[in-house]
């Protein structure tokens, strides 16, 4: 799936059971030049003012279609640990995230 980053930023995120927040940033892998994480600010129905990382493999959207739908529940998103966006994402965090969501490791 190819989407322009400008179309993702500030876009709503919809989980399988309702609104989950907004995309506020993207984390890129500068070696492979691809998006590794969507930074989502959870909405008022979940933990307010919390930023979490969601794997792009969970997203299913078509160009121009909003909101961005993710194959996760609001409870799964709410259980994500908050992320400090000023720091590098550790491999330990990525492994825990992949196991939590049942997604494959991208580095395999």
Buried (B, 14 or more C-beta within 10 A) or exposed (E): EEBEEEBBBEBBBBBEEEBBBBBBBBBEEEEEEEBBBBBBBBBEEBBEEBBBBBBBBBBEBEEEEEBBBBBBBBEBBBEBEEBEEEEEBEEEBBEEBBEBBEBEEBEE
